Amino acid sequence: MPDAEEKTEGGIVKAKQTIRDEEVSNICAYVLDLGPDCYNDSARFPSGPWCKKGDWVVFRSYSGTRIKMYGKEFRLINDDTVEAVVEDPTGVVRT
C-alpha cells in the first residue's frame, strides 16, 4: 500500500503517486519568459501574442516538456498550446 501523503478536505487520503499524477496533469502555469520565435507566425497568430511574460495561462493537460532545474519542476510549452490567460489561477480546476 502506498504511503499516505495528503488528506483532502473531505478526508480522502491520497497516495504520493496520485499527488504526483495530479501535478503533472496541471493546466495552469505562470509564464516565466517567451522564446524568440514565440508567436512569430502571423498566419497562425494574426492578432499577435496570446500571452506575455508574467501572465497566468491555461493550457492542455499533459502538454509540453517537463524539466527539473534547481530542485523545481518547469514546463516548456508551445505558443499554440496556450488556451487562455487568467487573472487568478487559484480558481482554475481541471474537471
N, C-alpha and C positions, 0 to 999 in steps of 0.2 A: 504494500500500500504506500503511495507517495506521501511525503511529508506535507502536512498542512502548513501553509504559509500565511493565509489571509482568510478572514471571515467577512462575509458580506453583511450589509445592514439587516438582511433577513435571516442571518445566522448560518448561511451555507458556507462550508469550509472549502476553500479552493486549493488544489494541489499546485506545487511550484510550476509544473509544466503547463497547467491551464493558464496561470497568470502570464507565463512567457508567450503562449499562443495568442492571448488577447493583446499583448504589447506588439507583437509582430503584425497583427491584423489591424492595427490602428488606422484611422482615416483622417487624422488631423495633425498638422505639424506647423512649426514656426519656420519661416523662410530665413535662413542664415545669409544666403547670397544667391545670385543668379550667374550662371556661366556666360561667357562672351557670346555664344551662339543662341542663347535663350530668346525665344520669340522673334527671331530674325526673319522668319519666313512670312512675308506679307500676304501670301496667298492663304495660308492657314490661320494667320492672326491679323486680319485686315484692320482691326481697331486697336492693335498694339498689345502690349503685355497684359496678361490676366492678373498678375500679381507683382509685388515688388518686395525688396528686402525689408524684413520687419513685419510682414503680414502673417496672419494665421490662415492656412489653407486647408481645404478638404480635398482628398484625393482618393483614388480607388484602393480598396483593400488589397494588401499583399503586393502593391506595385513598388517599383523601384529596386534599388540595390541597397541592402543594409550593410553598413560597415561600423566597426568599433574603433574609436580613437580616444586615447586618454581616459579609458575606462567608461566611456559613454557611447551609446549607440546613435548613429546618424543614418539617414536615408537619403540617397540620391534619387530624384525622380525627374522624369522628362517634363518639359513645359506643357505638353498636351495631356498630361495626367492630372493637372490641377482642374478640379471641378468647380470650386467656389472659394471666395475669400470670406472669412467670418471674423466678426469683432471679438466674440467671446468663445474660445474653444471649449470651455467647461460645459457648455450647453449642447455640444455635439456628441451624439451617441450613435454607435453603429447598431442597426437593427437587422 
